[in-house]
């Protein structure tokens, strides 16, 4: 993949205590990089944009991401997290929110790296049910991907370029990019 912006480079990733869970660290860092890239595609004047009166504004999605990720990691995964009142940046700008996203994500990588298999597989409370921590982690990743995708639609509606996240977009491509847009491409082995 070819990304214009990388908030957490590969050489910053810690090694997982159990190599079977290294992918979780890599995915979390990659998803954080993708979110930061999408957020940085907005301008401060876009933060109040909402495509419909019942839709969330861009800034509301930023705040939700920061706060809900803190809750997932703190409450459900028992990671050391700052107080909820200290999560949001003092100034709600694109740059400040993007920077805060990475500041909060980076120590989580160190925390996750030190967890053993028993920790990942232990069932813990998740709202009103019990789930394995690995399940909760993947639920967090999916939640993040949902809101990132929501914001890419907002970018398109604002006629802003959409950054590459899982491959090329209509705005960003590169030599060797091979999107699956045909039956022939899907049939490759």
C-alpha positions, 0 to 999 in steps of 0.5 A: 500500500502507498499512503501519503501520511503515516502517523504511526510508522512500522518501526514504532510498533512494539513486538507482541509478547505472543507473536500470534497477536502481532497482527492485532498491533499492526491492524490497530496502528494501521487503522489509526493511520487510516483514521488520521489520514481521513480526518486530515483531509477535512478543513476546520470549516468542514467540522460543522458539516452534516449531510442531513439534519439527523446525521452527526457533524464531522466534529461529533464523529471525531469526538465520538471516535476519541471518547468511545475508543477510550471507553473500549480500551479502558472499560472493556480491555482494562488498558490504562487510559486518561480520565474521560475529561482529559481525552478531547483536545482543548481546541477542536480543530482537525489538526488537534483532533488528529494529533490527539487520536495518535497520542492516545493510540500510541501507548495502547500499542505498548499495552497490547504488546505485553498481553499474553494469550490468556488475557486476549482469550479471557471473557470480560464484561462488554456492556450487558454481555461477556465476550473474549477480549480479542472479540472486543478488540475486533469490535473496536476495529470494526466500529472505527472502520464504520465511522472512517467510512462514514467520513469518506462519504462526507469528504466526497459530498464536500468535493474533497479528495478521499485518501487511500485507506485499503487501496486506491481511490478515485483520487489516489492511485499508484503504479501496481495498484490493482483494484478488483473492479471486474469479474476477471480481476476477481477470478485471479488466483 
